[in-house]
Amino acid sequence: MSLLGRDLAVDLGGARTRIYVRGKGIVLDEPSAVTIDARTGKIIGYGSDATGDETCWPVSGGLPADGDLARRMVRHFLGKVQRRPLARPRLVMALPDGATPIERAALRDVAYEAEARQIVLIPHSLAAALGAGLPVGDYVGGMVIDVGRDSARIAVLSGGEAVATTAVPSGGRAVNRAIARLVEHEHGHTLDEHEAETAKRHTGQEDVTVRARNPETGNEHVVRLPVERIREAAAPTIESIVWAAMETVERCPAELTADLGERGTVLVGGGALLAGLAPRLRESLGMPVRQAEQPLECVALGLGACANDLGLLARLRGGRTRRR
């Protein structure tokens, strides 16, 4: 039996992990979560099976926050998609722009300790742009904003490379926490992550109804949240992303800034669905802002494009069209 596994792309996100199999597409999409038994200390659930108060999230900002748990989780997910138990796949993974050598080594360690035979690291911004369908191989500027669970990453790309990047620790979880604090302060109830996520993504004009619990009795209560209060809770996170995007554009050469005025920016990641983010960016940046067709899967699809064609990255950087 051959020990050479398939070429796989692994989008190791803070909220979810997605695995793309070469020639097949995304075959796994599960929470980046691990549940540990509080009594024994043993792992009792990964991904969709990870539930309860002892659930850990071992990935933050595309990098392992807990190397051991991240390695075990990745190995578990790879085992679910590999037909041959002993096969060692080649992995294509996203490396956050600006990652340090230590962070790069930590990501490689997770892959190799999960039994990968080789790892190919693709800049995160390039993977997101490819998945969003941006023409990243020419010298015309394009901008992508990826709002994840723990952070937002902004990048302006040209000629297959990131010209300017910024990352801020403001993501979807910060908004969820703000909404949960709102419910606790005004209603005295606790709100779980799922209900907060539902409220966060509400884009209508009507009030939002969520299910919260009384912390003393454990009884469930229906709570109505005014849309304006949700927007107020999300405002600090949105403003930090807007200011980071403005600062990123300011660091770009004038010709790329002109390109962005025409092409605008594309939103990817779970936070792309955050109500109010796109219009606020449009207002402050003075450029078109659109949401990717598949915002949640963009990075996985971009990595998958590289897994399907391992020479793609070199061609983007070596055979691009120069400005005339």
N, C-alpha and C positions, 0 to 999 in steps of 0.2 A: 504494500500500500504506500502510495506517495505521501510524503509528509509536507508537500507544498500545497498550501491552501489557496483559496481564491484571493483576488485583489479586492479589498474592502475599504470603504471610506467610513470613518467614525467621526461623527460630529458630537464631541464631548461637551455638552452644554451644561450650564449650572442648573437648569430646570429639567431638561430632557436630553437623553442620548439617542441619536439616530444612527443606524447603520445602513449603508448603501452597498449592495453587492454589484460588482461589475457586470453590466449587461442585464441586470434585473431591476435595479432601482432600490428605493428605500424598503427594507424588509423588516426593520425593527424600529419602533418609536415608543420609548418608555421613560418614565421619570428617572432622573439621575439620583436615585434614592436607595438607601440601605437601612433596614431595620435591624436593631440589635436587641437581643433579649436582655432586659435589665438585670435579671437574676444570674444568668450563666455567662453573659458577655458574648454569646455566640450570635452569628448573623442568622436571622430567621426569614429574611425576605429581601429581594432585590427588585428594583423597578416597579412594575405594576403591583407586585406582591408586597411592597414595602408600605406598611401602614402602622399607625399608632404613634404614641408620644415619643418613643425612642428612635424615631426615624432620623437618619443623618443625610446630609447633602454634601458628599465629598468632593464636589467640583465647584469652583467659583471663578468666573471670568474666563472660562475655557481652559483652566489649569487645575491640576489636582490640589485641593486644599488639605485633603487627608490622603497621602500617597498609598497607604496600605488598603484603605477601603475603596479608593478609586481603582486600584489594580484588580481587586477581587470583583468589583462590579463589572469592569470591562471584560474580564475573563468570563464571567457568567454570561454576559450578553453575547460575546463571541461564540460561546458554546451553544447558544440557542439558534444561531444562524449557520453554523458549520455542519455540513453533512457528515464529514469524517472527524471523529473526536480528536484524532491526533494531528490533524492538519494544522500547519502553522501559516497563517495568512500574511500577506503584505498589506500594511495599513497605510492609508492616506489620512492624515489628521490636520486640523487647523492649529497653527501657532499664533497666538495673539500678537498683533503688531506691537513692537517695543518690548517684547519679552526678553528677560535677561538670560544669559547663558545658563544660570542655575535653573530658571524656570523651563528653559528648553530641555535641559537634561532631565528634569523631573517628569516632563511629558513623555520623553523617550523611555524613561525607566518604566512608566506605567504600561506602555505598549509592549516593551520587550519582556517584562515580567508577566504579562498576560499571554505570553507565548507567540508573539508576532515574530516573523523571521526577518522582516525589514519594515522600516517606517519612513514614509515620505511626508515631510512637513510643508504645508502650504500656508502662506500668510492668510490670516483670518479675513482681512478686508478683501483680498482677491477672491477667496472662496465665496464670500457673501455676494460680491459683485457678479461673479460668474453665475451663481444661482439665481440672481435677480435679472439676468439677461442683459447686463450692461456691456457695451462694446469696449472691454478693457484693453484690447490689444493695440489701439491706436493712441495718438498723443492728445486726443481731445479729452478734456477733464470730465470726470464723472465722480459723483459723491454718493456714499452709502452710509446710512446710520443704522446700526444694529443695536436694538434695545433688548437686552437679555434680562435674566432673573436678578443678577447682582450688579450689572454695570451696563453702560451705554458706550459703544465704540463708534467713533466717527472717523471716516477716512476719505480723502480725495485721491483718486487714482488717475494715472496717465501712463501710457506705454507699458501696461502690465505691472506697474509698481505703485506703491503708495507714496504720494508726494508729501502729504501731511496727514498725521493721525493724532487723535486725542481719545483718551478713555476717562470716564468719570464714574465713580461708584454710585450711580443712580440708575436703578433698574426697576423692573416690575415688582420685586418684593418690597421695595421701599413704599410704593403706592399701596400695596396690599396691607402693609403694616399701618399706614396712615388711615386707611379706611377702617381697619379693625379698631384703632384707637378712637376713631370717631364714634363707632357703635358703642364702645365701652364707656366713653365719656358721656354721651348723650342718652344712652339707654341702659347702661349697666350690664350689658350682655357681652359675651365673647363670640367672635366671628372666626370661623376657620378659613384656611387658605383658599379653598375652593369657592366659598361664597364671596370672599373678598375679590377673587379673580373675576367672578361673574359680574360683580358690581363695577369693577375697574373698566371692563371692556364695553360697558353699556354706552351706546352712542345716540340713543333716542332722547326725546325731550321730556318724556314722562319720568316720574319717580321710579326708583328701583326697589324691588322687594327682595329681601334676603332672609335666610333662616339663621338665627343666632341662638345661643344657649345661656340660660341663667347659670352663672358659675356656682351658685349655692345649691340649687335643686337639680340642675342638669336638664331641666325642662326646655324644650325648644319653643322659640317665639318667632313670629313673623315681624320683621322690622322694615319699615318703609323709609328709604333714604332719598331725600331730595337730590335731584341731579346736580344742583348748584353746590351742595355740600360735598359731593363726590369730586367735583371739579376743583374745589378748594383744597381737598385733601391731596389731589394729584399735582397741584400747581407747583410746589417746590421741586419735585422731580422733573417736571416738564421744563421749568425755567433753567435748571442746571444743564439739561441736555441742549436747550436752545443756546445758552451762553457758550457751551463747549463747541457747538457747531459754528457759531459766529467766529470764535477764536481760531478754529481750524481754517476757515475760509480766508481769514485775514493773513494767514501765513503762506497762502498760495501765491504763485506768480500771477501777474495781472492777466496774462492770456488765458490761464486756467479759470480765473475768476469770471472772465467773460463767458467762457464755455458753460460754467455752472449757471450763469444767468439764463442761458437758453435751455440747457438740459435739466437743470435742477438736481434734486437729490431723491433717492429712493429709500424707503423705510423697510427694514427687515427685522426679524425676531419677534418674539411674543409681544414686546412692548410697542410694536408697530400698530397694534390694535388699540392702543390706549387712546380713548376719546379725548380730543382736544389737542393732541400732539401735532398732527399734520398742519392744521390751520395756524397754530402758534408759530411753527417753524416757517411756514409760508409768509407770514406777516413779518417776522424778524429778519429773515434772510433775503426777502425780496426775490425769490426764485420759485419755480414749480416744485412741488413736493408730492410724491405719489407713493402709494403702498405697493410693494411687490405682489405679484399674483399669488405666490405661495410664500408669504413672509416667514412662517414658522420653519419651513423646510429649505430656505435658501442656502444656508451654509452647507447642509448635507448634500444638496443637489450640486453645488459648486465643487465640493470635494469629490462627489461622484463623477463629475465630468473629468476630473483629473485621474480618477481611478480607471475610468474607461480608456483614457488616452494619457499615459504617463509622460508623453513628450509635449503635452499641451502647454505647460508652464514655460518651458524653454522656448517654444515657438512664439508665445505671446511676448516674451522679452527680447527675442532675437530677430523676429521677422515682422515687427510692427510697422505701421505706416506713419511716417514722419509728417509734421506740419509742412505745408507748402507756403 
